[in-house]
Amino acid sequence: MVSAQPQSTTVDLLLKRVFSIDVFRALTMLTMIFVNDLGTLSSIPVWLEHAHADQDFLGFADTVFPCFLFILGMAIPFSIRQRLSKGDSYASIIQHIIIRSFALLVMGVFTVNLPDLNANATGMSSDWFQILMVTGFFLIWNQYPNGEGIQKIIFIGLQLLGVCLLIVLAVIFKGGPDNNLARMVPQWWGILGLIGWTYLTCAILYLFLHKQPLLLIASWLFFTLLSIAGHAGWLHTLWPDGPRTWIPDNGAFDSFAFTGILATLLLTRSQRTGKTQQLPILYTGIGILFLGAGFLARNFFIISKIHATPTWIFLCCGIAFIVYAITYWLVDLNGKAQWFDLIKPAGTSTLTSYLMPYLFYSFVSLADISLPESLKTGVVGLLKSLLFAFLIIGITAVLGKMRIKLKL
C-alpha cells in the first residue's frame, strides 16, 4: 500500500487559507439557484437565460456550471494535499474519491429522471417523490456527529433507512407516457452526476500527477483537444461506428476542472515566491487569452452549452479566471471576506443549498401556493428570484445549525 509521509512544506502551504475559493463557490451557488428559478418567470431578458442548443449564443445562465467546475478543480489540490499531509495512503484517498463520486452519480441519476416521472404509473406525485428522494439523500449522507454506542447505532440505522428509501423509489419509478413507460436510467447523468464523473477523473489524475506540473498541464491539454477533436469530427473519423462522445461531452467538463487545478498551481506557486499581489493581474491576463481563444474558435464552432463546444469552454474559462481574479483581490488580498458572510453557507454547504429548492418547490406545490403574475414578470420577477436564492441559502444556514448538512 502506497502511503505519503507528512511534509512540513505542504502543511505550511495549507495553513495559508484561501478564503476566496469558498466565496467564489458561494457566489456560483447563489447564481445557480437564481438562474434555475428563472424558469418560473416571464418577460425577462433573453441574455439571462440558457441559450438553445444551436443558437450560437452565450446566456448568463450558460456560464454558471462552468464556473462551478472551475472552482471544483481549484479545490481538488487543497483537499488532496491535506489528506496527503496527514499521511493518508493513496488507496484510502482513492476510496474517498470513489465514494464521493458514487454519491453524486446516484443523486444525479435520481434528479435527471424527475422530469419524466409518470405519477399515475409510479403511484406517487412528482412532489412527494422529490421530497422522499431528498430525504433519502440526507438520511444517507448527512454529516452526523461522531457518536458512540447507541448513538452510533441510530446514525447507522438512519443511513440504512435512507438506502432502503432510495431503493424503493428507484424500483417504483416509471417515466414517460402511459404507452411507453420506462425505468430509471442514467440518461445524461444530470448536473450532479456530471460533477461526479468530473471529480472522479480529475481528482484521481491529480493524486498521481501532483508532483509533475507538466503532466497536469498535459492532462488539461488532452481534455481540451479531445473536445475539439469531437466537434471537428476527428473522433468520428478514427471510429466511424463509435459513440458521439467517448467520455461525457468529450472532456469538456474535465477541461473546466483542470483549468481550475492549473489556477491553483499558479496560486500555490505565488504563495511560495511571495508574489500573491501579482496574481490577480496574471489571472486576468490568462482570462483575456481564453476569451480571445473563444472568439477565434467561434470561426469553427458555435457557442453552445448544450453541445459543450470548445468555444463555450474557452469563453467560460476566461470569465471564470477574470471573476476569480476580482474575488481573490477583494477577499484574500484586501481581507473583505466578511462582505460575503450572508452567503457563506452556500460555499460551505454547497450540496445542501443545491438540493433545497427541490424540497421548497415541492412543499409549495403541495400547499397549492402561487404568487400573482405581477411578481413573476420582468424586473419584479428577477428580484423575486434573487430573494428566493437568498432565502434558500438562509434555510441552508438554519439547517446547518441544526446539524443537518450533506457531507460527501
N, C-alpha and C positions, 0 to 999 in steps of 0.2 A: 504494500500500500504506500503510495507516494504521499509524503506529508511535507509541509512547508514550515520552516523554523521562523519564529517571530523575529522581525527585523526592526531595529530602532528607527531606521530612516523611514520605513513605511508608517510606523506608529506616529512619528513626528509629523509626517505629511498629513495623516488622517486627523491630527489634532487641529489643523487649520480648517475648521469647519467652513464649508462653502454654503452659506445661507441662501444664496441666490438660486441654487438648484431647487430647493423646496419652494421658494417664492415663484419661480418660473413654472414649476409643476402646478402650484395653486392657481396661478393666472390661467394656465392652459385648461385646468379642470373647470374653473369658473366660466371660461369662454365656451367650453364644450357643453356644459349644462345649458348655457344661454342659447347657443345655436341649435341644440337639439329641441329646444322649446319653440323655435321659430315656426315649426310646422303647425302650431296652434293659431298662428296669426294670419292676417290677410293685409294686402295693400302695404307691403314693406319693400324696401329697395331690393332689387334683384341681386345686387352685388354682395349682399349679406348672406345669401343662401348658397346651397350646393349647386354647382353647375351641372347641366345634363351631360350624359355620357359623351356625346360627340359635339359639344358646344364650343370647344376651344376657348375656354374662359376659366378664370380662377376666382371663385367666390370666396368671400371671407371665411365661410364655414369649411372650405376645402383646405385651409391652412392649419386647422386646429389639430387634427390627428397626426400630421407630420411633426408638428411641434412637440406633441406628447411623446412620439417615438424618439425624437431628438433628445429630450430630457431623460427618457428611459435609458438611452445609450450613455448619457453623461453620468448617470448614477451607477452604472454597472461597475466601472473600475473602483469606485469607492467602496461598494458593498463587498466585492470580491477581495480587494486588498485588506479590508477589515477582517474578513474571515481568515485570510492567509496570515495576517499578523497575530491572530490568536492561536495559530498553529493547527488550524483545521486541515485535514487531509484533502487531497484533490477529490478522492472518492466521496467524501462527505459533502463537499461543495457541489459536486455534480448531482448528488442525490437531492440536495436542497433545490437546485435549479430545476430538476425534473419535476419535483413535487409542485413547485410554484407554477411551472408551465402547465402541468396537467390540470391544476385547479382552474387556471384561466381558460384552458381549452374546454373544460366541462361547462363553465359559465357561458362561454361563447356559443357553444352548441345549443344550449337552452335558449339563450336570448335571440339567436338568429332565427330560431324556429317559431318564436312567438307570433309574428305577424300572420303566419299561415294557419294558426290554430283553428280547428273546426269545433266550436263549442258544443254542438249537438253530439257529434261523434265522440268527442273526448268526455262528455258528461260533466263539463265544467266550463264556466265562462273564462274568458281571457284574463279578466281582472283577478279572479280567485287563483287562477293558475300562476299569475305573476307573483301574487302575494305569497303563495306557498313555495314557489321557486326561490324567491329571495330569502324567505325564512329558512329554507334548507341550506342556502349558501352560508347564512350567518351561523346556523347551528354547527356546521362543519368547520368553518374557517374563522370563527370569531377568535379574538385574541384573549383567550381565557387566562386568568392568573395562574401562577404556579401553585397547584394545590396538592395536598397530601391526604391519604386516607379516603374517607367518604366523599370529600370534595372532589378529589381527582376522579373517583368513580362516576360521580354525577356529570363531570365535564365530558368524560369519555362516552357516557350514555347519551348525552345531548348530541355529540358528534355522530354516533351511530344512528340516532333518530333522524338526523339530517340526511345521512346517506340513504336510509330507507325511504325517506320522503322523496328524494330526488329520483330514486329508482322507480318508485310508484308513478311519479309524474311522467317519467320517460316512457314507461310501459303503457300508460293510458292515453298518451298523446296521440292525436290524429290531426293531421293537417291537410289542407287543400279542400276542394269542393266535394260534395257528397258522392259524386260519381267517380272520383279519382283520389281517394284518401291515401295518405302517405304517413309513414312512421317518422320519428325524429331522426334527421340525418345532419351531418356536419355542414352541408351547403358550402358557403364561403367562410365559415367559422365565426363570423361576427367580429365586431371590434375587439372584444376581449380575447377571442381565440387567435386573432392575428397578432395581438400583443404577446400572447403566449408563445406562438411559434417564433416570433422575432426574438423574444427574450431567451428562449431555449437555444437558438442558433448563436446569437451574438455573445451571450454570457459564457457558453462553453468555449467558443473560439477565443474570447478574451482570456479565459482562465489559462489556456495552453499557450497563448501567444503574448501574454502581457509583458514578457521580458524582451520581446522582439518588436519594437515600434514599426520597423519597416514591414513586417508581416501583417501588422494591424492595418497599415495603410494599404497593403496589397489586398487585404480582405475587403476593405471599403471599395477599392477599385474593381475587384471581382464582381461584387453585387451590383455596382453601378453599371458596369459593362454588360452584365447579364441582362439587366433591364433594357439597355439599349439594343442588345442582340435580339431580345424577344420581340420588341416593337419594330425593329428593322427587318424582321423575317429571317434572320440568320439561323436562329434555332430551328425554325421550320425546315430550312434547307438541310441542316445537319440530320434532322429526324422528321421526315415528312409526315409520318403517321403518329408522331409523338403528341403529347398534350400541349395545349396552348401555353400553359405556364409550367415550367419544370419544378419550381417551388412557388409558394404564394406570391403572385404577381411578379414573378421572375426577379426576386431580390429587392424590390423597391423599398419594402419596409425595413429590411436588413440594412439597406443603404442609409436610410434615415438614422437608424440606431448607431451604425458605425460612424456616421458623421458626428454624432454626439460623443462617442467614445474618443474620437480624434480631438474633439474640442476639449475634453478632459485631459488628454495628453498634453495639449498646449497649456492648459491651466496649471497642471502639476509642475510642468517644466518652468513656468513663470514663477511659481512659488519657490522652487529650488534656487532659481537665479535671482530672486528678489525683484522681478520686473513685472509685478502684477499691475502696476499703474498703466503699463503699455498694452495690457490685454484687451481692453475694450476697443482700442484702435485696431489691433490685429484682427479681432473677431469681426469688426465692421468691414475691414478690408476684404476678409475672406467672404463675408456675406455678399459684398458687392460683386466679387468674382463669380460667385454662384448665380447671382441674378443675371450677370452677363452671359454665363453659360446657358441659363434658361432661355434667354431671348434668342441666343444663337440656335439652340436646339429647336426652337419653335419653327425654324425653317424646315425641319424634318418631321417633327411630331407635334400634335396638338397638345394644348394644356388640358389634362383630364385626370381628375382624382379617381373616377370610376375605373378608367383604364390603366391608372397608375403609370402614366407616361414619364419618360426621362425629363421632359420639360417641367412637369409638375414637381418632380424630385428636386431638380436644381433650384427652381424658384422658391420652393418651400424651405429648402436648406438655407438659402440666402436670407429669407425672412427670419428663420429661427436664429441664425447667427447674429443678425442685427438686433433683434429683440432681446436676445440673451446678453449681448454686449451692454445694452442700456440697463438691463436688470442687474448685471454684475457690478457695473459702475455705481449704480444707485444703492444697492444693498450691501455689497461686500467692501467696496472702496469708500463709500460715504456713510456707511452704518445706518441706513434707513430701513432696516428690516421691519421695524415696528410699524411702519406705514402700512404694512400688509397683514397685520395681526388679525384683522377681521376675516380674511380668507385663509388664514393659516391652516385650518383643518382640512381644506381641500388639497393641501400639499403634503400633509402628514397622514391623512386618512382618505387617500385618493379613491381607492376602490369603493369604499363606503359611500363617498359622495356620488360616484358614478351610478351606483345602484339605487340610491334613494328615490330618484324620480319614478322608477318602476313602481315602488310602493305608493308614492304620492298620487300619481295618476290613477292607479287602481282604486285607492280609497275614495278619491274624489268622484270617480265614475260610479262606484257602488253607492255612494251617498247621493248621487244624482245632482251634484253641484255643478253649476256652469256660470261663467262670467258673461255679462252683457257684451254684445258685439262691439260696443264702443271701447271696451277695454282690451280688445283683441285685434285692433286695427291701427295701422300706421305707427306714428311715434309713441302714442299711448301704449300700444301693444308691445313695442320694443322695451319700454320702461317696465311693463308688466313682466316680460321675460327676464329682464335683468334683475328685478326684485325677486323673481322666482329662484334664480340662480343663487342669490344671497340667502334666501330662505332655506334652500336645500343645504347649503354649507352650514347655516346655523343649526339645522336639525342634526347634521353630522357632528357638530361640536357638542351638542347636548348628549347625543348617544355616546360619544367618546368619554364624557364624564361619567356615564353610566356603565363604562367598561364594555360597551357594545361597539366593536370596531373590527373590521376584517383585517386579518394579517396573514399573508401567504408566506 
